[in-house]
Structures are given as structure tokens and as C-alpha cells.
Amino acid sequence: MFKCKKIFLLLIAAIFMTGPASFSYGANTTDEATALVEKAISFLKTSGKDKMIAEISNNKGLFVKDDLYVFVLDMSGICLAHGGSKSLIGRDITKLKDYDGRYFIQDVVEGAKKKGSGWVDYHWANPTTKAWDKKNTYFKKDGTLIYCCGIYTK
């Protein structure tokens, strides 16, 4: 009996010691994604474009939480800032394909032009699990920029 309790306590301790990032899969909500986009838009208004781009591109900055990260596009699909992949910054990413071969960034840009904001679903590599997961990304146009943040789901 004592041995079982000891093993149980060790398992609980291991869970708490691994930290929240290990258990973030699917934990983030649509509200958190939209809030991060709104926070980025507010940051631009208070800090300016250069500081906003630098902060969003900082993978340990204000706009990265677990598997959530913000990225910013111009109206033609050029990536100006990306909290998940610095290699995309400065590139036209409208030709990026998801796991299913879909040009999802084109859907983001067209949606921003037509509706101003909305959601796009696609499959993308989850930075926490490294698996190709379903992702629902919120986008919002503000001026000439499109702010995006998505959640991973099963």
C-alpha cells in the first residue's frame, strides 16, 4: 500500500514539474486567440509598428502563449512578423500549403479584404506536439495589416 502511494505521489510531482507547456495541447480557446490579436493591435497603437513587429516576432515575448502565437501579414500576404517561425518573416506566404495541400493564407487574405475578420481552418504542424493538427486561425484586418492567431484542435 505504501509503495502505491509513493508511486502515485511521484507521478503527481512529475506532472507539476514538467510545467504547463507540456500540457497545453488543445488547452487554448478561441477567446484567447482573439484576445491575443486584440492585444497586438493595441500594442501597435501604443508602441508603433517597429516595436510591434519586433515583439510579435519574439518567440518568448508577449504574443506567444503555449502553442498560441500571433503573426502579421500585409494585404498581399507578405509575413511581417511571426511568433512561431522567424523563417517566414519577409516572405510572401500565400503559396504556403497546409498538410492537405490547401493555400490557407490566401483564404486569410481574401477573408480580411472581404469581411475584415473571421476564422480559417486548416492543418498545421503544432509547435508543442510536432504533429500535423487541425488549426482554427482567427484573422482581423486593422488598417493595412492582418493579425492572426490560431488554436490547435483534434
Buried (B, 14 or more C-beta within 10 A) or exposed (E): EEEEEEEEEEEEEEEEEEEEEEEBBBBBEBEBBBBBBBBBBEBBEEEEEEEBBEBBBBBEEBBBBBBBBBBBBEEEBBBBBBBBBEEBBEBBBBEBEBBEEBBBBBBBBBBBEEEEBBBBBBBBBBBBBEEBBBBBBBBBBBEEBBBBBBBBBE
